[in-house]
């Protein structure tokens, strides 16, 4: 599960950078923001619940 969150965060950052640099692909900025929010929520849920994945 940690690997999935890391991959989602990396993709979100790349989409944020791409969306910021290319005006015609501005929708990627919103996709990146949504992915960041999902990754943060998943991280918080995992840290609050205290469950560890193997």
N, C-alpha and C positions, 0 to 999 in steps of 0.2 A: 504493500500500500504506500509506503514512503516513496518508492521509486515512481509510482504513478503520480504522486503529488509533485515530485521534483520535475518530472517531464511536463506536467500541466503548467507549472510555474515558468519553466524555460520557454515553452511555446507561447505563453501569455506575454512574457517580456519581449520576445521576438516580434510578436504581432503588434505590440504597443510601439516598438521602434519603427517597424515598417509602416504602420498607420500614421505615425507622426511625420515620417519622411516623405511619404507619397500621398498627396492630397486625393488622388483618384481612388485610393484604397482606404479611405477614411473609415469605412465600416469595420476594418480590421482593428481599429482603435477600440471600438465598442466590444468586439469579440474578445479582445485581450482583456479589457476591464471585467467582462463577465467571467472569464476563466480565472482571473486573479481572485475575484470575489468567491467563486466556487472553491478554489484551492484554500483560501483563508478559512472559509466555513468548515471545510473538511478537516483542516488542521486543528481548528478550535474544538470541533466535536471529538476528535481523537484525543486531544490533550485533556479535555474536561472529563471524558468517560474513563480515561486511564487505561484503555485497552491497548495492548501491544501486539502487533502482527509479527508473524515469523518470517 
